[in-house]
């Protein structure tokens, strides 16, 4: 005779709710990504807001927020007028000339030793010639997508507005969330510890990414100016933006830079390659561990898995969010484990 099992029904209902929640998250993934960007932007501006709030104390921090936003808009305007227009011009010139340069390029024996040229250059040139039409054909579409995303009014306007509210009411939001869990002391303590860890992690991670990207841009543009690298500003900006995608981004940027150096007459391609390798050693093993701190340390294999899996699931946003999500999972695991092994 069939009976009603309350335990099985409860587990089934819980599983159904979890599946429903995951489906809902997938359906609103674009909106969630918008709010995540707003949170990251809020963490980026938070140090400046705290500084102005200490100098000009206000109960709602509105004055400090207004001053920081005015300063940010001024910096963006200067950057776009002084750098953005030149980058766009260099990108247009490179897109127009790159296929022609590749088609007429002949290896320069002064750039590489003869033995290395025999091994490498012929293979590189054959591979480039085989795929150059596909790459060039894909560049305009990729560029249009990037330009469309950057110029999208929703991202430009809504993200700073949402960040304003996160910065203004962040402490109140945290307080209200913890008040919902007042029924259980252990759960409330665990939630408080988790929120504190997440706050420190995101603050450290976002500011570290900014410092690493600025370091990349400064070093690259300085080196390119010294050697007279064509399209140096464009390549430096590209490398700076790709720094936000762990491991894969710097590899793609380095590959493009080496290809441009090889096909550019008068540019020591081997010297460019040596510089890129030396910079990656400095960035990945000296600067990055120092600015990232202990909370974001993940095994390189785990980072690679996260980047590829994130790209497969959600494209560029997935690659960008993979490392902080993995770090958050690590924090949850460590906190829950500590809570379980805590002596009674």
C-alpha positions, 0 to 999 in steps of 0.5 A: 500500500502506498503511503505519504513519506513526509521526509521524502516530500520535504527533500523533493520540495527542497530540490524543486525549489533549488532547481526553480531558483537556478532557472530563475537566476539563469533567466535574469542573468543579464540583470544579475551581471548588471548588479554585480558590475555595480557592486564591483564599481562601488568597491572601486570607488569605496576608498575615495568615498571613505576618504572624502567622508572623513574630510567632510563628514555627513550622516548619509555620505551624500556629499562625499559621494557627490564629490567622488562622482564628479571627480570620476566623471572628470577623470573619464572625460580626460581619459576619453579625450586624451587617450580614447580618440587616439586608440580608436584611430590606431585601431582603425589604421591597424584593421585596415593595414594588417591584412596587407602587411601580413600578405607582403611580410618577409621575415627579417633575419636581424630580428631572429637568429638564423637557426631560430628563424628556420624553426619558428618563422616559417611556421608562424607565417604559414599559420598566420597566413592560413587564419588571417582572413578569419581573424580579420573577418572576426575583428569587426564583429568583435569590435562592434560588440565591444563598442556596443557594450561600452556605449550601451546607455544602460551600462553607462548610466545604470551601473553608477546609479546602482553603485551610488545606492550600494555605497550610500546604503551598504551598511544598512543592507548588511544590517537588515540581512543579519536582522533576518537571521536573528532567530539562530545565534549560530546562523547569525554569527556564521552569516556575519563572518561570511559577509565580513569575509566577502566584503574584504575579498571583493574589496581586495580583489577589485582594487588589485585588478585595477592596480594590476591593469594600471601597472600593465598599461604603464609598463607596456606603453613606456616600453613601446614608446622607447622602442617605437612600437607601432600602435603602442597605445592601442596595444597597451590599452588592449593588454590593460583591459585583457588583464581583467580576464585571468591567465587567458587575457594576458596570453591573448594580449601577448600573442597579439603584441608579438605578432604585431612586433614580428610584422613591423620592420625595425622592431626587435621582436625577440626583445619584445618577447623577452620583455613580455616574459619578464613582465609576466614574471614580475606581475604574476609572482611579485606584484599580484600576490602582494596586492591580491593578498591571501584571500584570493590565492587559488591554484592555477589549474583551478583558475584555468578551469574557472576561466574556461568553464565561465567562458563556456557558460556565460562568455566574457562575463563568465570568464571575468566572474570566474575567479571571484566566484571560486574565491567566494566558494572557497570562503564559504567552505572554510567558514562552514568547516570552521563552524563545524569543527568549533568546540562546543 
